[in-house]
């Protein structure tokens, strides 16, 4: 499986979990916030290990990656909507 395929697989698993939580009548904004928190915790682990923490420059680097990812997804989503397709 390619990196892109693994990325999509992981993304789909997180969406599946989020939908399960929503089905448990948990507010989607709380689910989204929890996913963001978990992502931040995991990003810190990847960058600094279990016993480390990020300096402000490390936080800035992760925020930049999040921003690029969100901007990319918005471009893809807008293109899908323009083409009449949905994800």
GUTORDREN-834385 format. One record per residue (C-alpha): residue in three letters; chain; residue number from 1; x, y, z. Coordinates in steps of 0.1 Angstrom, whole numbers, plus 5000, padded with zeros to 4 digits. Layout:
% residues N
> ala,A,NUM,X,Y,Z .
...
***
This chain:
% residues 87
> unk,A,1,5000,5000,5000 .
> unk,A,2,5014,5034,4990 .
> unk,A,3,5018,5062,5015 .
> unk,A,4,4989,5080,4999 .
> unk,A,5,4967,5049,5002 .
> unk,A,6,4978,5045,5039 .
> unk,A,7,4970,5081,5045 .
> unk,A,8,4935,5077,5030 .
> unk,A,9,4929,5045,5050 .
> unk,A,10,4939,5063,5083 .
> unk,A,11,4917,5093,5074 .
> unk,A,12,4887,5071,5067 .
> unk,A,13,4892,5053,5100 .
> unk,A,14,4891,5086,5119 .
> unk,A,15,4860,5097,5100 .
> unk,A,16,4844,5063,5108 .
> unk,A,17,4852,5068,5145 .
> unk,A,18,4838,5104,5144 .
> unk,A,19,4806,5092,5128 .
> unk,A,20,4803,5065,5155 .
> unk,A,21,4806,5091,5182 .
> unk,A,22,4781,5113,5164 .
> unk,A,23,4757,5083,5163 .
> unk,A,24,4761,5082,5201 .
> unk,A,25,4745,5117,5202 .
> unk,A,26,4777,5134,5209 .
> unk,A,27,4777,5169,5194 .
> unk,A,28,4798,5170,5162 .
> unk,A,29,4816,5201,5174 .
> unk,A,30,4828,5182,5205 .
> unk,A,31,4838,5152,5183 .
> unk,A,32,4858,5176,5161 .
> unk,A,33,4874,5193,5191 .
> unk,A,34,4884,5159,5205 .
> unk,A,35,4899,5148,5172 .
> unk,A,36,4919,5180,5171 .
> unk,A,37,4931,5175,5207 .
> unk,A,38,4941,5139,5199 .
> unk,A,39,4958,5150,5167 .
> unk,A,40,4978,5176,5187 .
> unk,A,41,4988,5151,5213 .
> unk,A,42,4999,5126,5187 .
> unk,A,43,5017,5153,5167 .
> unk,A,44,5036,5162,5199 .
> unk,A,45,5045,5126,5204 .
> unk,A,46,5057,5122,5168 .
> unk,A,47,5079,5154,5171 .
> unk,A,48,5091,5151,5207 .
> unk,A,49,5084,5116,5220 .
> unk,A,50,5064,5106,5251 .
> unk,A,51,5086,5126,5274 .
> unk,A,52,5090,5157,5254 .
> unk,A,53,5070,5188,5246 .
> unk,A,54,5071,5213,5217 .
> unk,A,55,5087,5247,5218 .
> unk,A,56,5068,5275,5202 .
> unk,A,57,5086,5270,5170 .
> unk,A,58,5075,5234,5169 .
> unk,A,59,5039,5244,5175 .
> unk,A,60,5042,5269,5146 .
> unk,A,61,5055,5241,5123 .
> unk,A,62,5026,5218,5132 .
> unk,A,63,5001,5247,5128 .
> unk,A,64,5015,5254,5094 .
> unk,A,65,5010,5217,5084 .
> unk,A,66,4974,5217,5097 .
> unk,A,67,4967,5249,5078 .
> unk,A,68,4981,5236,5045 .
> unk,A,69,4962,5204,5049 .
> unk,A,70,4929,5222,5056 .
> unk,A,71,4935,5246,5027 .
> unk,A,72,4942,5217,5004 .
> unk,A,73,4910,5199,5015 .
> unk,A,74,4889,5230,5010 .
> unk,A,75,4903,5233,4974 .
> unk,A,76,4894,5197,4967 .
> unk,A,77,4860,5200,4983 .
> unk,A,78,4852,5232,4963 .
> unk,A,79,4862,5215,4931 .
> unk,A,80,4840,5186,4939 .
> unk,A,81,4811,5209,4946 .
> unk,A,82,4817,5228,4913 .
> unk,A,83,4818,5195,4894 .
> unk,A,84,4785,5185,4911 .
> unk,A,85,4802,5156,4929 .
> unk,A,86,4802,5149,4966 .
> unk,A,87,4827,5132,4989 .
***
